[in-house]
C-alpha cells in the first residue's frame, strides 16, 4: 500500500522476511504502537474488521462469506482479525 508518511521501523526487515516464508504474519502489541501502520506498509490490500462504517459490514461479511472478504491482492492486511475468531 502507498504510505507516504510511513516512518521505517526496526521490525520492517523481520516482517518482510517472514512474509517471504509464510502465508501469514501476526503482528501483536500494545494499543497505538503502530501495528496497523506497519502492516499497511507491507500489504497490497486491506480489510478493516473494526471499521464501524456500514454497521461493521466488513466484520459481518467475514462471518458470512470469508472467501469473499479474503479476496484481494496479497499480502492482505486483515486488521482486528481477532474480532472474527473463526478466521
PyMOL Python script that loads the backbone (N, CA, C, O; Angstrom):
from pymol import cmd

cmd.read_pdbstr("""\
ATOM      1  N   UNK A   1       0.837  -1.176   0.000  1.00  0.00           N
ATOM      2  CA  UNK A   1       0.000   0.000   0.000  1.00  0.00           C
ATOM      3  C   UNK A   1       0.882   1.241   0.000  1.00  0.00           C
ATOM      4  O   UNK A   1       2.047   1.182   0.394  1.00  0.00           O
ATOM      5  N   UNK A   2       0.344   2.322  -0.427  1.00  0.00           N
ATOM      6  CA  UNK A   2       1.094   3.565  -0.512  1.00  0.00           C
ATOM      7  C   UNK A   2       0.953   4.339   0.795  1.00  0.00           C
ATOM      8  O   UNK A   2      -0.105   4.904   1.076  1.00  0.00           O
ATOM      9  N   UNK A   3       2.002   4.362   1.581  1.00  0.00           N
ATOM     10  CA  UNK A   3       2.006   5.084   2.856  1.00  0.00           C
ATOM     11  C   UNK A   3       3.046   6.197   2.766  1.00  0.00           C
ATOM     12  O   UNK A   3       4.205   5.998   3.129  1.00  0.00           O
ATOM     13  N   UNK A   4       2.641   7.341   2.292  1.00  0.00           N
ATOM     14  CA  UNK A   4       3.575   8.439   2.063  1.00  0.00           C
ATOM     15  C   UNK A   4       4.248   8.929   3.339  1.00  0.00           C
ATOM     16  O   UNK A   4       5.381   9.409   3.286  1.00  0.00           O
ATOM     17  N   UNK A   5       3.586   8.822   4.471  1.00  0.00           N
ATOM     18  CA  UNK A   5       4.145   9.336   5.714  1.00  0.00           C
ATOM     19  C   UNK A   5       4.651   8.222   6.626  1.00  0.00           C
ATOM     20  O   UNK A   5       4.860   8.452   7.817  1.00  0.00           O
ATOM     21  N   UNK A   6       4.846   7.047   6.100  1.00  0.00           N
ATOM     22  CA  UNK A   6       5.309   5.925   6.909  1.00  0.00           C
ATOM     23  C   UNK A   6       6.746   6.143   7.360  1.00  0.00           C
ATOM     24  O   UNK A   6       7.618   6.468   6.554  1.00  0.00           O
ATOM     25  N   UNK A   7       6.984   5.964   8.639  1.00  0.00           N
ATOM     26  CA  UNK A   7       8.332   6.048   9.190  1.00  0.00           C
ATOM     27  C   UNK A   7       8.849   4.629   9.390  1.00  0.00           C
ATOM     28  O   UNK A   7       8.206   3.839  10.081  1.00  0.00           O
ATOM     29  N   UNK A   8       9.986   4.289   8.806  1.00  0.00           N
ATOM     30  CA  UNK A   8      10.513   2.926   8.935  1.00  0.00           C
ATOM     31  C   UNK A   8      10.677   2.527  10.399  1.00  0.00           C
ATOM     32  O   UNK A   8      11.008   3.343  11.259  1.00  0.00           O
ATOM     33  N   UNK A   9      10.433   1.235  10.647  1.00  0.00           N
ATOM     34  CA  UNK A   9      10.523   0.685  11.994  1.00  0.00           C
ATOM     35  C   UNK A   9      11.530  -0.451  12.029  1.00  0.00           C
ATOM     36  O   UNK A   9      11.835  -1.050  10.997  1.00  0.00           O
ATOM     37  N   UNK A  10      12.043  -0.745  13.206  1.00  0.00           N
ATOM     38  CA  UNK A  10      13.014  -1.822  13.358  1.00  0.00           C
ATOM     39  C   UNK A  10      12.453  -3.170  12.903  1.00  0.00           C
ATOM     40  O   UNK A  10      13.209  -4.015  12.426  1.00  0.00           O
ATOM     41  N   UNK A  11      11.167  -3.383  13.039  1.00  0.00           N
ATOM     42  CA  UNK A  11      10.549  -4.667  12.740  1.00  0.00           C
ATOM     43  C   UNK A  11      10.348  -4.901  11.237  1.00  0.00           C
ATOM     44  O   UNK A  11      10.046  -6.024  10.833  1.00  0.00           O
ATOM     45  N   UNK A  12      10.508  -3.880  10.413  1.00  0.00           N
ATOM     46  CA  UNK A  12      10.215  -3.997   8.984  1.00  0.00           C
ATOM     47  C   UNK A  12      10.974  -5.125   8.292  1.00  0.00           C
ATOM     48  O   UNK A  12      10.382  -5.872   7.513  1.00  0.00           O
ATOM     49  N   UNK A  13      12.259  -5.261   8.559  1.00  0.00           N
ATOM     50  CA  UNK A  13      13.044  -6.314   7.903  1.00  0.00           C
ATOM     51  C   UNK A  13      12.549  -7.692   8.299  1.00  0.00           C
ATOM     52  O   UNK A  13      12.499  -8.600   7.468  1.00  0.00           O
ATOM     53  N   UNK A  14      12.181  -7.856   9.576  1.00  0.00           N
ATOM     54  CA  UNK A  14      11.689  -9.153  10.043  1.00  0.00           C
ATOM     55  C   UNK A  14      10.341  -9.486   9.408  1.00  0.00           C
ATOM     56  O   UNK A  14      10.118 -10.626   9.000  1.00  0.00           O
ATOM     57  N   UNK A  15       9.448  -8.516   9.320  1.00  0.00           N
ATOM     58  CA  UNK A  15       8.143  -8.741   8.688  1.00  0.00           C
ATOM     59  C   UNK A  15       8.330  -9.139   7.230  1.00  0.00           C
ATOM     60  O   UNK A  15       7.692 -10.082   6.763  1.00  0.00           O
ATOM     61  N   UNK A  16       9.190  -8.441   6.510  1.00  0.00           N
ATOM     62  CA  UNK A  16       9.447  -8.763   5.102  1.00  0.00           C
ATOM     63  C   UNK A  16      10.002 -10.178   4.959  1.00  0.00           C
ATOM     64  O   UNK A  16       9.602 -10.912   4.056  1.00  0.00           O
ATOM     65  N   UNK A  17      10.902 -10.557   5.825  1.00  0.00           N
ATOM     66  CA  UNK A  17      11.480 -11.902   5.802  1.00  0.00           C
ATOM     67  C   UNK A  17      10.415 -12.957   6.077  1.00  0.00           C
ATOM     68  O   UNK A  17      10.359 -13.971   5.383  1.00  0.00           O
ATOM     69  N   UNK A  18       9.578 -12.733   7.073  1.00  0.00           N
ATOM     70  CA  UNK A  18       8.519 -13.681   7.412  1.00  0.00           C
ATOM     71  C   UNK A  18       7.508 -13.807   6.274  1.00  0.00           C
ATOM     72  O   UNK A  18       7.021 -14.904   6.002  1.00  0.00           O
ATOM     73  N   UNK A  19       7.190 -12.713   5.614  1.00  0.00           N
ATOM     74  CA  UNK A  19       6.235 -12.774   4.500  1.00  0.00           C
ATOM     75  C   UNK A  19       6.782 -13.576   3.322  1.00  0.00           C
ATOM     76  O   UNK A  19       6.008 -14.157   2.562  1.00  0.00           O
ATOM     77  N   UNK A  20       8.079 -13.615   3.164  1.00  0.00           N
ATOM     78  CA  UNK A  20       8.678 -14.424   2.108  1.00  0.00           C
ATOM     79  C   UNK A  20       8.555 -15.913   2.411  1.00  0.00           C
ATOM     80  O   UNK A  20       8.533 -16.729   1.489  1.00  0.00           O
ATOM     81  N   UNK A  21       8.475 -16.277   3.685  1.00  0.00           N
ATOM     82  CA  UNK A  21       8.486 -17.674   4.103  1.00  0.00           C
ATOM     83  C   UNK A  21       7.109 -18.249   4.416  1.00  0.00           C
ATOM     84  O   UNK A  21       6.879 -19.442   4.218  1.00  0.00           O
ATOM     85  N   UNK A  22       6.200 -17.423   4.898  1.00  0.00           N
ATOM     86  CA  UNK A  22       4.913 -17.910   5.380  1.00  0.00           C
ATOM     87  C   UNK A  22       3.754 -17.221   4.665  1.00  0.00           C
ATOM     88  O   UNK A  22       3.927 -16.162   4.062  1.00  0.00           O
ATOM     89  N   UNK A  23       2.587 -17.825   4.738  1.00  0.00           N
ATOM     90  CA  UNK A  23       1.402 -17.250   4.110  1.00  0.00           C
ATOM     91  C   UNK A  23       0.760 -16.149   4.926  1.00  0.00           C
ATOM     92  O   UNK A  23      -0.057 -15.389   4.406  1.00  0.00           O
ATOM     93  N   UNK A  24       1.119 -16.051   6.209  1.00  0.00           N
ATOM     94  CA  UNK A  24       0.529 -15.034   7.069  1.00  0.00           C
ATOM     95  C   UNK A  24       1.514 -14.654   8.170  1.00  0.00           C
ATOM     96  O   UNK A  24       2.356 -15.453   8.579  1.00  0.00           O
ATOM     97  N   UNK A  25       1.388 -13.430   8.632  1.00  0.00           N
ATOM     98  CA  UNK A  25       2.197 -12.935   9.743  1.00  0.00           C
ATOM     99  C   UNK A  25       1.246 -12.242  10.716  1.00  0.00           C
ATOM    100  O   UNK A  25       0.453 -11.390  10.316  1.00  0.00           O
ATOM    101  N   UNK A  26       1.329 -12.606  11.975  1.00  0.00           N
ATOM    102  CA  UNK A  26       0.516 -11.983  13.020  1.00  0.00           C
ATOM    103  C   UNK A  26       1.383 -10.968  13.750  1.00  0.00           C
ATOM    104  O   UNK A  26       2.419 -11.317  14.314  1.00  0.00           O
ATOM    105  N   UNK A  27       0.960  -9.725  13.736  1.00  0.00           N
ATOM    106  CA  UNK A  27       1.689  -8.667  14.428  1.00  0.00           C
ATOM    107  C   UNK A  27       0.877  -8.280  15.660  1.00  0.00           C
ATOM    108  O   UNK A  27      -0.250  -7.798  15.547  1.00  0.00           O
ATOM    109  N   UNK A  28       1.461  -8.495  16.832  1.00  0.00           N
ATOM    110  CA  UNK A  28       0.786  -8.206  18.094  1.00  0.00           C
ATOM    111  C   UNK A  28       1.560  -7.158  18.877  1.00  0.00           C
ATOM    112  O   UNK A  28       2.774  -7.020  18.726  1.00  0.00           O
ATOM    113  N   UNK A  29       0.844  -6.428  19.710  1.00  0.00           N
ATOM    114  CA  UNK A  29       1.496  -5.445  20.554  1.00  0.00           C
ATOM    115  C   UNK A  29       0.483  -4.580  21.254  1.00  0.00           C
ATOM    116  O   UNK A  29      -0.726  -4.765  21.113  1.00  0.00           O
ATOM    117  N   UNK A  30       0.996  -3.629  22.013  1.00  0.00           N
ATOM    118  CA  UNK A  30       0.135  -2.720  22.766  1.00  0.00           C
ATOM    119  C   UNK A  30      -0.683  -1.843  21.823  1.00  0.00           C
ATOM    120  O   UNK A  30      -0.329  -1.654  20.659  1.00  0.00           O
ATOM    121  N   UNK A  31      -1.774  -1.316  22.346  1.00  0.00           N
ATOM    122  CA  UNK A  31      -2.626  -0.427  21.560  1.00  0.00           C
ATOM    123  C   UNK A  31      -1.846   0.835  21.180  1.00  0.00           C
ATOM    124  O   UNK A  31      -1.067   1.356  21.979  1.00  0.00           O
ATOM    125  N   UNK A  32      -2.060   1.313  19.968  1.00  0.00           N
ATOM    126  CA  UNK A  32      -1.461   2.546  19.459  1.00  0.00           C
ATOM    127  C   UNK A  32       0.062   2.492  19.344  1.00  0.00           C
ATOM    128  O   UNK A  32       0.726   3.513  19.523  1.00  0.00           O
ATOM    129  N   UNK A  33       0.628   1.317  19.048  1.00  0.00           N
ATOM    130  CA  UNK A  33       2.090   1.234  18.919  1.00  0.00           C
ATOM    131  C   UNK A  33       2.547   1.164  17.461  1.00  0.00           C
ATOM    132  O   UNK A  33       3.748   1.100  17.202  1.00  0.00           O
ATOM    133  N   UNK A  34       1.612   1.174  16.500  1.00  0.00           N
ATOM    134  CA  UNK A  34       1.993   1.190  15.091  1.00  0.00           C
ATOM    135  C   UNK A  34       1.789  -0.120  14.352  1.00  0.00           C
ATOM    136  O   UNK A  34       2.303  -0.284  13.245  1.00  0.00           O
ATOM    137  N   UNK A  35       1.051  -1.058  14.934  1.00  0.00           N
ATOM    138  CA  UNK A  35       0.830  -2.355  14.285  1.00  0.00           C
ATOM    139  C   UNK A  35       0.136  -2.212  12.933  1.00  0.00           C
ATOM    140  O   UNK A  35       0.554  -2.822  11.949  1.00  0.00           O
ATOM    141  N   UNK A  36      -0.910  -1.417  12.886  1.00  0.00           N
ATOM    142  CA  UNK A  36      -1.657  -1.261  11.636  1.00  0.00           C
ATOM    143  C   UNK A  36      -0.821  -0.537  10.590  1.00  0.00           C
ATOM    144  O   UNK A  36      -0.835  -0.930   9.423  1.00  0.00           O
ATOM    145  N   UNK A  37      -0.095   0.506  10.974  1.00  0.00           N
ATOM    146  CA  UNK A  37       0.749   1.226  10.020  1.00  0.00           C
ATOM    147  C   UNK A  37       1.815   0.316   9.442  1.00  0.00           C
ATOM    148  O   UNK A  37       2.068   0.334   8.238  1.00  0.00           O
ATOM    149  N   UNK A  38       2.443  -0.482  10.300  1.00  0.00           N
ATOM    150  CA  UNK A  38       3.464  -1.421   9.832  1.00  0.00           C
ATOM    151  C   UNK A  38       2.843  -2.442   8.890  1.00  0.00           C
ATOM    152  O   UNK A  38       3.403  -2.749   7.837  1.00  0.00           O
ATOM    153  N   UNK A  39       1.696  -2.960   9.270  1.00  0.00           N
ATOM    154  CA  UNK A  39       1.011  -3.944   8.429  1.00  0.00           C
ATOM    155  C   UNK A  39       0.604  -3.352   7.085  1.00  0.00           C
ATOM    156  O   UNK A  39       0.760  -3.998   6.049  1.00  0.00           O
ATOM    157  N   UNK A  40       0.085  -2.132   7.096  1.00  0.00           N
ATOM    158  CA  UNK A  40      -0.296  -1.469   5.845  1.00  0.00           C
ATOM    159  C   UNK A  40       0.911  -1.288   4.927  1.00  0.00           C
ATOM    160  O   UNK A  40       0.815  -1.430   3.708  1.00  0.00           O
ATOM    161  N   UNK A  41       2.038  -0.973   5.539  1.00  0.00           N
ATOM    162  CA  UNK A  41       3.256  -0.762   4.758  1.00  0.00           C
ATOM    163  C   UNK A  41       3.664  -2.026   3.993  1.00  0.00           C
ATOM    164  O   UNK A  41       4.208  -1.940   2.892  1.00  0.00           O
ATOM    165  N   UNK A  42       3.405  -3.177   4.569  1.00  0.00           N
ATOM    166  CA  UNK A  42       3.818  -4.445   3.971  1.00  0.00           C
ATOM    167  C   UNK A  42       2.703  -5.140   3.190  1.00  0.00           C
ATOM    168  O   UNK A  42       2.904  -6.256   2.710  1.00  0.00           O
ATOM    169  N   UNK A  43       1.543  -4.518   3.052  1.00  0.00           N
ATOM    170  CA  UNK A  43       0.421  -5.164   2.385  1.00  0.00           C
ATOM    171  C   UNK A  43       0.070  -4.481   1.066  1.00  0.00           C
ATOM    172  O   UNK A  43       0.434  -3.332   0.817  1.00  0.00           O
ATOM    173  N   UNK A  44      -0.651  -5.231   0.230  1.00  0.00           N
ATOM    174  CA  UNK A  44      -1.115  -4.690  -1.053  1.00  0.00           C
ATOM    175  C   UNK A  44      -2.610  -4.451  -1.068  1.00  0.00           C
ATOM    176  O   UNK A  44      -3.131  -3.843  -2.003  1.00  0.00           O
ATOM    177  N   UNK A  45      -3.311  -4.921  -0.040  1.00  0.00           N
ATOM    178  CA  UNK A  45      -4.737  -4.675   0.119  1.00  0.00           C
ATOM    179  C   UNK A  45      -5.077  -4.828   1.588  1.00  0.00           C
ATOM    180  O   UNK A  45      -4.284  -5.372   2.356  1.00  0.00           O
ATOM    181  N   UNK A  46      -6.242  -4.355   1.982  1.00  0.00           N
ATOM    182  CA  UNK A  46      -6.590  -4.385   3.398  1.00  0.00           C
ATOM    183  C   UNK A  46      -8.085  -4.553   3.609  1.00  0.00           C
ATOM    184  O   UNK A  46      -8.905  -4.129   2.794  1.00  0.00           O
ATOM    185  N   UNK A  47      -8.412  -5.183   4.721  1.00  0.00           N
ATOM    186  CA  UNK A  47      -9.788  -5.320   5.193  1.00  0.00           C
ATOM    187  C   UNK A  47      -9.764  -4.952   6.670  1.00  0.00           C
ATOM    188  O   UNK A  47      -9.032  -5.555   7.454  1.00  0.00           O
ATOM    189  N   UNK A  48     -10.566  -3.961   7.046  1.00  0.00           N
ATOM    190  CA  UNK A  48     -10.574  -3.454   8.411  1.00  0.00           C
ATOM    191  C   UNK A  48     -11.838  -3.941   9.123  1.00  0.00           C
ATOM    192  O   UNK A  48     -12.918  -3.384   8.925  1.00  0.00           O
ATOM    193  N   UNK A  49     -11.702  -4.983   9.954  1.00  0.00           N
ATOM    194  CA  UNK A  49     -12.857  -5.567  10.628  1.00  0.00           C
ATOM    195  C   UNK A  49     -13.386  -4.685  11.747  1.00  0.00           C
ATOM    196  O   UNK A  49     -14.548  -4.818  12.130  1.00  0.00           O
ATOM    197  N   UNK A  50     -12.574  -3.796  12.275  1.00  0.00           N
ATOM    198  CA  UNK A  50     -13.001  -2.901  13.338  1.00  0.00           C
ATOM    199  C   UNK A  50     -13.597  -1.603  12.842  1.00  0.00           C
ATOM    200  O   UNK A  50     -13.912  -0.722  13.642  1.00  0.00           O
ATOM    201  N   UNK A  51     -13.757  -1.467  11.530  1.00  0.00           N
ATOM    202  CA  UNK A  51     -14.308  -0.242  10.938  1.00  0.00           C
ATOM    203  C   UNK A  51     -15.812  -0.176  11.196  1.00  0.00           C
ATOM    204  O   UNK A  51     -16.549  -1.053  10.746  1.00  0.00           O
ATOM    205  N   UNK A  52     -16.282   0.853  11.915  1.00  0.00           N
ATOM    206  CA  UNK A  52     -17.704   0.925  12.245  1.00  0.00           C
ATOM    207  C   UNK A  52     -18.612   1.346  11.095  1.00  0.00           C
ATOM    208  O   UNK A  52     -19.834   1.295  11.237  1.00  0.00           O
ATOM    209  N   UNK A  53     -18.048   1.762   9.955  1.00  0.00           N
ATOM    210  CA  UNK A  53     -18.903   2.208   8.854  1.00  0.00           C
ATOM    211  C   UNK A  53     -19.784   1.071   8.363  1.00  0.00           C
ATOM    212  O   UNK A  53     -19.374  -0.089   8.344  1.00  0.00           O
ATOM    213  N   UNK A  54     -20.986   1.419   7.970  1.00  0.00           N
ATOM    214  CA  UNK A  54     -21.926   0.410   7.482  1.00  0.00           C
ATOM    215  C   UNK A  54     -22.295  -0.595   8.557  1.00  0.00           C
ATOM    216  O   UNK A  54     -22.564  -1.759   8.260  1.00  0.00           O
ATOM    217  N   UNK A  55     -22.308  -0.144   9.818  1.00  0.00           N
ATOM    218  CA  UNK A  55     -22.652  -1.018  10.945  1.00  0.00           C
ATOM    219  C   UNK A  55     -21.747  -2.248  10.990  1.00  0.00           C
ATOM    220  O   UNK A  55     -22.214  -3.375  11.149  1.00  0.00           O
ATOM    221  N   UNK A  56     -20.445  -2.009  10.848  1.00  0.00           N
ATOM    222  CA  UNK A  56     -19.434  -3.073  10.882  1.00  0.00           C
ATOM    223  C   UNK A  56     -19.669  -4.111   9.785  1.00  0.00           C
ATOM    224  O   UNK A  56     -19.618  -5.317  10.029  1.00  0.00           O
ATOM    225  N   UNK A  57     -19.926  -3.620   8.575  1.00  0.00           N
ATOM    226  CA  UNK A  57     -20.238  -4.529   7.469  1.00  0.00           C
ATOM    227  C   UNK A  57     -19.077  -5.451   7.110  1.00  0.00           C
ATOM    228  O   UNK A  57     -19.313  -6.581   6.683  1.00  0.00           O
ATOM    229  N   UNK A  58     -17.830  -5.005   7.269  1.00  0.00           N
ATOM    230  CA  UNK A  58     -16.694  -5.882   6.961  1.00  0.00           C
ATOM    231  C   UNK A  58     -16.650  -7.085   7.899  1.00  0.00           C
ATOM    232  O   UNK A  58     -16.360  -8.202   7.471  1.00  0.00           O
ATOM    233  N   UNK A  59     -16.938  -6.852   9.178  1.00  0.00           N
ATOM    234  CA  UNK A  59     -16.956  -7.942  10.151  1.00  0.00           C
ATOM    235  C   UNK A  59     -18.074  -8.926   9.805  1.00  0.00           C
ATOM    236  O   UNK A  59     -17.884 -10.141   9.859  1.00  0.00           O
ATOM    237  N   UNK A  60     -19.230  -8.391   9.453  1.00  0.00           N
ATOM    238  CA  UNK A  60     -20.359  -9.259   9.099  1.00  0.00           C
ATOM    239  C   UNK A  60     -20.062 -10.046   7.830  1.00  0.00           C
ATOM    240  O   UNK A  60     -20.401 -11.226   7.738  1.00  0.00           O
ATOM    241  N   UNK A  61     -19.431  -9.403   6.850  1.00  0.00           N
ATOM    242  CA  UNK A  61     -19.047 -10.097   5.621  1.00  0.00           C
ATOM    243  C   UNK A  61     -18.081 -11.234   5.925  1.00  0.00           C
ATOM    244  O   UNK A  61     -18.197 -12.315   5.348  1.00  0.00           O
ATOM    245  N   UNK A  62     -17.130 -11.002   6.824  1.00  0.00           N
ATOM    246  CA  UNK A  62     -16.173 -12.043   7.190  1.00  0.00           C
ATOM    247  C   UNK A  62     -16.875 -13.222   7.848  1.00  0.00           C
ATOM    248  O   UNK A  62     -16.490 -14.371   7.634  1.00  0.00           O
ATOM    249  N   UNK A  63     -17.908 -12.947   8.651  1.00  0.00           N
ATOM    250  CA  UNK A  63     -18.676 -14.018   9.280  1.00  0.00           C
ATOM    251  C   UNK A  63     -19.485 -14.813   8.270  1.00  0.00           C
ATOM    252  O   UNK A  63     -19.559 -16.039   8.351  1.00  0.00           O
ATOM    253  N   UNK A  64     -20.091 -14.112   7.315  1.00  0.00           N
ATOM    254  CA  UNK A  64     -20.995 -14.757   6.366  1.00  0.00           C
ATOM    255  C   UNK A  64     -20.291 -15.395   5.170  1.00  0.00           C
ATOM    256  O   UNK A  64     -20.670 -16.479   4.727  1.00  0.00           O
ATOM    257  N   UNK A  65     -19.277 -14.726   4.655  1.00  0.00           N
ATOM    258  CA  UNK A  65     -18.608 -15.212   3.442  1.00  0.00           C
ATOM    259  C   UNK A  65     -17.123 -14.888   3.495  1.00  0.00           C
ATOM    260  O   UNK A  65     -16.664 -13.969   2.816  1.00  0.00           O
ATOM    261  N   UNK A  66     -16.363 -15.636   4.299  1.00  0.00           N
ATOM    262  CA  UNK A  66     -14.940 -15.320   4.437  1.00  0.00           C
ATOM    263  C   UNK A  66     -14.172 -15.401   3.127  1.00  0.00           C
ATOM    264  O   UNK A  66     -13.185 -14.688   2.951  1.00  0.00           O
ATOM    265  N   UNK A  67     -14.604 -16.253   2.206  1.00  0.00           N
ATOM    266  CA  UNK A  67     -13.895 -16.346   0.922  1.00  0.00           C
ATOM    267  C   UNK A  67     -13.992 -15.051   0.138  1.00  0.00           C
ATOM    268  O   UNK A  67     -13.074 -14.710  -0.608  1.00  0.00           O
ATOM    269  N   UNK A  68     -15.079 -14.331   0.294  1.00  0.00           N
ATOM    270  CA  UNK A  68     -15.244 -13.040  -0.374  1.00  0.00           C
ATOM    271  C   UNK A  68     -14.414 -11.972   0.340  1.00  0.00           C
ATOM    272  O   UNK A  68     -13.744 -11.162  -0.299  1.00  0.00           O
ATOM    273  N   UNK A  69     -14.469 -11.984   1.666  1.00  0.00           N
ATOM    274  CA  UNK A  69     -13.745 -10.987   2.452  1.00  0.00           C
ATOM    275  C   UNK A  69     -12.238 -11.133   2.307  1.00  0.00           C
ATOM    276  O   UNK A  69     -11.509 -10.143   2.372  1.00  0.00           O
ATOM    277  N   UNK A  70     -11.772 -12.343   2.114  1.00  0.00           N
ATOM    278  CA  UNK A  70     -10.332 -12.583   1.996  1.00  0.00           C
ATOM    279  C   UNK A  70      -9.806 -12.344   0.584  1.00  0.00           C
ATOM    280  O   UNK A  70      -8.596 -12.362   0.359  1.00  0.00           O
ATOM    281  N   UNK A  71     -10.711 -12.122  -0.364  1.00  0.00           N
ATOM    282  CA  UNK A  71     -10.300 -11.894  -1.747  1.00  0.00           C
ATOM    283  C   UNK A  71      -9.681 -10.505  -1.892  1.00  0.00           C
ATOM    284  O   UNK A  71     -10.320  -9.500  -1.583  1.00  0.00           O
ATOM    285  N   UNK A  72      -8.446 -10.455  -2.360  1.00  0.00           N
ATOM    286  CA  UNK A  72      -7.745  -9.193  -2.551  1.00  0.00           C
ATOM    287  C   UNK A  72      -6.289  -9.459  -2.856  1.00  0.00           C
ATOM    288  O   UNK A  72      -5.811 -10.587  -2.737  1.00  0.00           O
ATOM    289  N   UNK A  73      -5.595  -8.422  -3.246  1.00  0.00           N
ATOM    290  CA  UNK A  73      -4.171  -8.566  -3.549  1.00  0.00           C
ATOM    291  C   UNK A  73      -3.412  -8.995  -2.299  1.00  0.00           C
ATOM    292  O   UNK A  73      -3.688  -8.523  -1.196  1.00  0.00           O
ATOM    293  N   UNK A  74      -2.470  -9.881  -2.486  1.00  0.00           N
ATOM    294  CA  UNK A  74      -1.655 -10.346  -1.355  1.00  0.00           C
ATOM    295  C   UNK A  74      -0.298  -9.662  -1.360  1.00  0.00           C
ATOM    296  O   UNK A  74       0.187  -9.285  -2.427  1.00  0.00           O
ATOM    297  N   UNK A  75       0.319  -9.494  -0.224  1.00  0.00           N
ATOM    298  CA  UNK A  75      -0.203  -9.799   1.099  1.00  0.00           C
ATOM    299  C   UNK A  75      -1.372  -8.885   1.445  1.00  0.00           C
ATOM    300  O   UNK A  75      -1.397  -7.707   1.089  1.00  0.00           O
ATOM    301  N   UNK A  76      -2.351  -9.474   2.159  1.00  0.00           N
ATOM    302  CA  UNK A  76      -3.580  -8.762   2.518  1.00  0.00           C
ATOM    303  C   UNK A  76      -3.621  -8.531   4.020  1.00  0.00           C
ATOM    304  O   UNK A  76      -3.465  -9.467   4.804  1.00  0.00           O
ATOM    305  N   UNK A  77      -3.827  -7.305   4.412  1.00  0.00           N
ATOM    306  CA  UNK A  77      -3.955  -6.947   5.816  1.00  0.00           C
ATOM    307  C   UNK A  77      -5.384  -7.237   6.272  1.00  0.00           C
ATOM    308  O   UNK A  77      -6.341  -6.729   5.687  1.00  0.00           O
ATOM    309  N   UNK A  78      -5.524  -8.050   7.309  1.00  0.00           N
ATOM    310  CA  UNK A  78      -6.816  -8.277   7.959  1.00  0.00           C
ATOM    311  C   UNK A  78      -6.673  -7.641   9.340  1.00  0.00           C
ATOM    312  O   UNK A  78      -6.195  -8.276  10.280  1.00  0.00           O
ATOM    313  N   UNK A  79      -7.092  -6.384   9.451  1.00  0.00           N
ATOM    314  CA  UNK A  79      -6.907  -5.644  10.696  1.00  0.00           C
ATOM    315  C   UNK A  79      -8.011  -5.995  11.682  1.00  0.00           C
ATOM    316  O   UNK A  79      -9.186  -6.071  11.323  1.00  0.00           O
ATOM    317  N   UNK A  80      -7.610  -6.208  12.936  1.00  0.00           N
ATOM    318  CA  UNK A  80      -8.519  -6.615  14.017  1.00  0.00           C
ATOM    319  C   UNK A  80      -9.148  -7.979  13.714  1.00  0.00           C
ATOM    320  O   UNK A  80     -10.334  -8.196  13.964  1.00  0.00           O
ATOM    321  N   UNK A  81      -8.336  -8.895  13.171  1.00  0.00           N
ATOM    322  CA  UNK A  81      -8.818 -10.230  12.803  1.00  0.00           C
ATOM    323  C   UNK A  81      -9.395 -10.980  13.995  1.00  0.00           C
ATOM    324  O   UNK A  81     -10.229 -11.865  13.807  1.00  0.00           O
ATOM    325  N   UNK A  82      -8.979 -10.656  15.211  1.00  0.00           N
ATOM    326  CA  UNK A  82      -9.488 -11.351  16.387  1.00  0.00           C
ATOM    327  C   UNK A  82     -10.979 -11.071  16.610  1.00  0.00           C
ATOM    328  O   UNK A  82     -11.620 -11.749  17.413  1.00  0.00           O
ATOM    329  N   UNK A  83     -11.528 -10.091  15.915  1.00  0.00           N
ATOM    330  CA  UNK A  83     -12.968  -9.794  16.011  1.00  0.00           C
ATOM    331  C   UNK A  83     -13.808 -10.921  15.434  1.00  0.00           C
ATOM    332  O   UNK A  83     -14.993 -11.040  15.745  1.00  0.00           O
ATOM    333  N   UNK A  84     -13.195 -11.750  14.591  1.00  0.00           N
ATOM    334  CA  UNK A  84     -13.897 -12.906  13.996  1.00  0.00           C
ATOM    335  C   UNK A  84     -13.022 -14.128  14.265  1.00  0.00           C
ATOM    336  O   UNK A  84     -12.264 -14.547  13.391  1.00  0.00           O
ATOM    337  N   UNK A  85     -13.118 -14.703  15.463  1.00  0.00           N
ATOM    338  CA  UNK A  85     -12.216 -15.792  15.865  1.00  0.00           C
ATOM    339  C   UNK A  85     -12.234 -17.000  14.920  1.00  0.00           C
ATOM    340  O   UNK A  85     -11.236 -17.715  14.835  1.00  0.00           O
ATOM    341  N   UNK A  86     -13.318 -17.239  14.224  1.00  0.00           N
ATOM    342  CA  UNK A  86     -13.378 -18.402  13.338  1.00  0.00           C
ATOM    343  C   UNK A  86     -12.404 -18.298  12.173  1.00  0.00           C
ATOM    344  O   UNK A  86     -12.076 -19.313  11.558  1.00  0.00           O
ATOM    345  N   UNK A  87     -11.938 -17.101  11.860  1.00  0.00           N
ATOM    346  CA  UNK A  87     -10.984 -16.924  10.788  1.00  0.00           C
ATOM    347  C   UNK A  87      -9.640 -17.463  11.228  1.00  0.00           C
ATOM    348  O   UNK A  87      -8.675 -17.414  10.465  1.00  0.00           O
TER     349      UNK A  87
END
""", "prot")
cmd.dss("prot")
cmd.show_as("cartoon", "prot")
cmd.util.cbc("prot")
cmd.orient("prot")
